[in-house]
Amino acid sequence: MCGRYSISKSTQQLIEQFDAIFEEDFAPNFNAAPSQLLPVLRQSDQRYFELLRWGLIPFWAKDHRIGYKMINARSETVTEKPAFRNLLPHNRCIVPAEGYYEWKPTASGKVPHFIHLKSTGAFGMAGLWTTWKNEEQQHVHSFTVLTCAASAEVAHIHARMPVILPPEQQRLWLDPDLPLSQLNELMVSFPGDAMDYYTVSKAVNTPRNNDPRLLDHVHYDQPSPGLFD
């Protein structure tokens, strides 16, 4: 799964890399967590970023808290689940990140890892979005991140990984005319030999910790590393 990630690129960097407009202010987020408003790339007449709530709230939901259970959607069953199946044809989006966190079980507890691409810059995770209306009749836009089986190189950390779209596939993912039969070809594991990872501070366990030091390498072979040792 993907339950936490980092998107610390500036608004201008996202505009340039993804060739899109971004009319809202966005502060770098080193510990993006469910329920937060985060940049999501969509397309109508042009590509644009908008801040959406992480954790998809289906239009039929009675309570926004259902979104905490829908931060991810399994690509293998996305066409079967009531919350997602009607979104795949026209409600696709891209979620930018420069890496995501996963926790590997060890004899001394779960150890957080930061998994990223060897290339620099942000990458795009495949997502779905929708709109829900709350009791005050306000529209709430939310999203989920699609996941797939992890590539062999990172599967020892966690069995699942986000669907990462190479740049040449991002245009296809946002293309409303792309036949659904071709979508399965995009929802696959990213090549593990293009990825890297390292252990990070357990400070990332708490969403209110949002600091660039969360991306520092922490060595757990040393006794009791502190929050930012």
C-alpha positions as a printed NumPy array, in Angstrom:
array([[  0.   ,   0.   ,   0.   ],
       [  0.985,   3.649,   0.021],
       [  0.019,   5.375,   3.259],
       [  2.535,   8.201,   3.424],
       [  4.697,  10.009,   0.887],
       [  6.79 ,  13.12 ,   0.337],
       [  6.079,  15.906,  -2.136],
       [  8.481,  18.707,  -1.327],
       [  8.811,  20.201,  -4.802],
       [  7.808,  23.829,  -5.13 ],
       [  4.719,  24.941,  -7.018],
       [  6.93 ,  26.237,  -9.829],
       [  8.869,  22.979, -10.056],
       [  5.622,  21.011, -10.394],
       [  4.358,  23.408, -13.064],
       [  7.533,  22.997, -15.091],
       [  7.999,  19.258, -14.71 ],
       [  4.383,  18.287, -15.438],
       [  3.669,  21.087, -17.933],
       [  0.547,  22.168, -16.064],
       [ -0.978,  25.212, -14.427],
       [ -1.191,  25.492, -10.626],
       [ -3.175,  28.447,  -9.317],
       [ -3.124,  27.538,  -5.61 ],
       [ -0.303,  27.93 ,  -3.103],
       [  1.285,  24.712,  -1.926],
       [  3.886,  24.336,   0.806],
       [  6.412,  21.473,   0.561],
       [  5.154,  18.412,   2.429],
       [  7.696,  15.852,   3.632],
       [  5.069,  13.707,   5.347],
       [  1.936,  13.699,   3.202],
       [ -0.789,  11.845,   5.098],
       [ -4.429,  10.835,   4.618],
       [ -7.062,  13.616,   4.985],
       [ -4.542,  16.306,   3.968],
       [ -5.057,  18.54 ,   0.94 ],
       [ -2.404,  17.563,  -1.596],
       [ -1.598,  18.469,  -5.219],
       [ -3.232,  16.258,  -7.838],
       [ -2.832,  16.58 , -11.6  ],
       [ -5.998,  16.451, -13.706],
       [ -6.872,  17.331, -17.266],
       [ -9.786,  19.031, -18.983],
       [ -8.892,  21.412, -21.815],
       [ -5.437,  21.621, -20.265],
       [ -3.411,  19.934, -17.531],
       [ -3.848,  21.545, -14.124],
       [ -3.042,  20.938, -10.465],
       [ -5.629,  21.181,  -7.733],
       [ -5.449,  20.481,  -4.014],
       [ -7.599,  17.441,  -3.201],
       [ -8.207,  15.548,   0.029],
       [ -6.315,  12.248,   0.266],
       [ -8.754,   9.431,   1.002],
       [-11.509,   8.979,  -1.541],
       [-15.048,   9.757,  -0.33 ],
       [-17.598,   8.129,  -2.684],
       [-20.514,  10.341,  -3.711],
       [-22.892,   8.008,  -1.883],
       [-21.009,   8.109,   1.449],
       [-22.855,   9.329,   4.54 ],
       [-19.67 ,  10.217,   6.445],
       [-16.351,  11.66 ,   5.262],
       [-14.479,   9.294,   7.575],
       [-14.899,   6.499,   5.045],
       [-12.054,   8.219,   3.201],
       [ -9.524,   6.901,   5.728],
       [-10.289,   3.394,   4.43 ],
       [ -9.918,   4.434,   0.798],
       [ -6.498,   6.035,   0.551],
       [ -5.512,   3.227,  -1.835],
       [ -7.296,   1.193,  -4.502],
       [ -5.973,  -2.171,  -5.664],
       [ -5.443,  -2.025,  -9.428],
       [ -6.338,  -5.715,  -9.762],
       [ -9.873,  -5.188,  -8.432],
       [-10.527,  -1.504,  -9.193],
       [-13.121,  -2.389, -11.854],
       [-15.061,  -4.484,  -9.339],
       [-15.307,  -2.242,  -6.265],
       [-18.409,   0.004,  -6.1  ],
       [-16.401,   2.98 ,  -4.816],
       [-13.959,   2.925,  -7.742],
       [-15.314,   1.117, -10.791],
       [-17.291,   4.049, -12.197],
       [-14.344,   6.427, -11.74 ],
       [-11.856,   4.602, -13.931],
       [-13.239,   5.757, -17.319],
       [-13.232,   9.522, -16.711],
       [-11.912,  10.335, -13.217],
       [ -8.25 ,   9.444, -13.528],
       [ -5.563,  11.684, -12.059],
       [ -1.852,  11.743, -11.273],
       [ -0.449,  12.242,  -7.774],
       [  3.093,  13.695,  -7.769],
       [  5.66 ,  12.479,  -5.231],
       [  9.415,  12.158,  -4.975],
       [  9.195,   9.105,  -2.776],
       [  6.926,   7.126,  -0.48 ],
       [  7.344,   5.543,   2.944],
       [  6.862,   1.9  ,   3.862],
       [  7.459,   0.084,   7.129],
       [  9.378,  -3.191,   7.195],
       [  8.672,  -5.564,  10.126],
       [ 11.796,  -6.504,  12.093],
       [ 12.496,  -8.271,  15.376],
       [ 12.717,  -4.866,  17.071],
       [  9.617,  -3.371,  15.466],
       [  8.634,  -1.802,  12.172],
       [ 11.357,   0.259,  10.513],
       [ 10.369,   3.054,   8.08 ],
       [ 11.98 ,   3.139,   4.655],
       [ 11.92 ,   5.884,   2.041],
       [ 11.486,   4.402,  -1.438],
       [ 12.269,   6.604,  -4.427],
       [ 13.441,   6.554,  -8.012],
       [ 17.127,   6.746,  -8.794],
       [ 16.415,   9.634, -11.131],
       [ 15.817,  13.049,  -9.598],
       [ 12.595,  15.021,  -9.599],
       [  9.069,  13.992,  -8.814],
       [  7.282,  10.998, -10.316],
       [  3.588,  10.452, -10.934],
       [  1.429,   7.921,  -9.104],
       [ -1.787,   6.791, -10.802],
       [ -4.908,   7.893,  -8.962],
       [ -8.669,   8.316,  -9.121],
       [-10.701,  11.281,  -7.891],
       [-14.323,  12.077,  -7.152],
       [-16.59 ,  14.72 ,  -5.619],
       [-18.716,  14.303,  -2.484],
       [-21.242,  16.731,  -1.037],
       [-21.228,  17.206,   2.749],
       [-24.131,  18.137,   5.041],
       [-23.577,  21.834,   4.292],
       [-23.883,  21.028,   0.567],
       [-20.23 ,  21.879,   0.043],
       [-18.308,  19.942,  -2.582],
       [-15.333,  17.953,  -1.303],
       [-12.888,  16.686,  -3.94 ],
       [-10.892,  13.634,  -2.867],
       [ -8.55 ,  11.054,  -4.376],
       [ -7.068,   7.607,  -3.949],
       [ -3.718,   6.146,  -5.064],
       [ -3.746,   2.965,  -7.127],
       [ -1.471,   0.155,  -5.989],
       [ -0.052,  -3.019,  -7.526],
       [  2.24 ,  -5.863,  -6.52 ],
       [  5.666,  -4.537,  -5.528],
       [  8.632,  -5.202,  -7.784],
       [ 11.016,  -7.858,  -6.508],
       [ 13.653,  -5.334,  -5.445],
       [ 11.37 ,  -3.655,  -2.869],
       [  8.882,  -6.461,  -2.089],
       [ 10.919,  -7.436,   0.975],
       [  9.906,  -4.099,   2.503],
       [  6.228,  -4.284,   1.552],
       [  4.265,  -6.494,  -0.832],
       [  2.445,  -3.553,  -2.437],
       [  3.608,  -0.374,  -4.141],
       [  1.894,   2.576,  -5.825],
       [  1.345,   2.392,  -9.571],
       [  4.114,   4.689, -10.827],
       [  3.627,   6.102, -14.308],
       [  6.705,   6.832, -16.43 ],
       [  6.511,  10.252, -18.133],
       [  5.517,   8.767, -21.483],
       [  2.546,   6.998, -19.846],
       [  1.251,   9.984, -17.901],
       [ -0.288,  11.498, -21.023],
       [ -2.085,   8.225, -21.722],
       [ -3.389,   7.936, -18.156],
       [ -4.979,  11.387, -18.381],
       [ -6.343,  10.837, -21.901],
       [-10.154,  10.564, -21.58 ],
       [-10.303,   8.801, -24.947],
       [ -7.962,   5.978, -23.96 ],
       [ -9.847,   2.657, -24.253],
       [-10.332,   0.954, -20.906],
       [ -8.825,  -2.177, -22.386],
       [ -5.447,  -0.385, -22.491],
       [ -5.501,   0.777, -18.887],
       [ -4.397,  -2.591, -17.536],
       [ -1.147,  -2.193, -19.457],
       [ -0.397,   0.934, -17.393],
       [ -1.273,  -0.449, -13.969],
       [  1.867,  -2.546, -13.485],
       [  4.865,  -2.622, -11.172],
       [  7.572,  -0.05 , -11.816],
       [ 10.977,  -1.605, -12.667],
       [ 12.762,  -2.222,  -9.412],
       [ 16.205,  -1.634, -10.867],
       [ 15.213,   2.009, -11.392],
       [ 14.354,   2.409,  -7.703],
       [ 16.293,   2.829,  -4.486],
       [ 15.488,   2.972,  -0.77 ],
       [ 16.973,   3.621,   2.655],
       [ 15.901,   3.669,   6.299],
       [ 14.601,   6.908,   7.825],
       [ 13.617,   8.254,  11.218],
       [ 10.597,   6.885,  13.067],
       [  9.532,  10.507,  13.401],
       [  7.677,   9.915,  10.129],
       [  5.243,   7.744,  12.092],
       [  3.558,  10.916,  13.348],
       [  1.88 ,  13.012,  10.623],
       [  2.441,  16.297,  12.483],
       [  6.194,  15.82 ,  12.   ],
       [  6.877,  17.558,   8.7  ],
       [ 10.527,  18.382,   8.305],
       [ 13.144,  17.852,   5.56 ],
       [ 15.146,  15.806,   8.055],
       [ 12.542,  13.075,   7.637],
       [ 14.33 ,  12.268,   4.372],
       [ 17.71 ,  11.797,   6.08 ],
       [ 19.183,   8.304,   6.226],
       [ 19.005,   6.813,   9.733],
       [ 21.207,   3.813,  10.532],
       [ 19.367,   1.309,  12.726],
       [ 22.473,  -0.763,  13.331],
       [ 23.368,   1.895,  15.899],
       [ 21.76 ,   1.862,  19.368],
       [ 18.393,   3.607,  19.709],
       [ 18.422,   6.285,  16.988],
       [ 16.614,   9.44 ,  18.033],
       [ 13.946,  11.234,  16.064],
       [ 16.406,  12.989,  13.812],
       [ 19.729,  11.267,  14.558]])
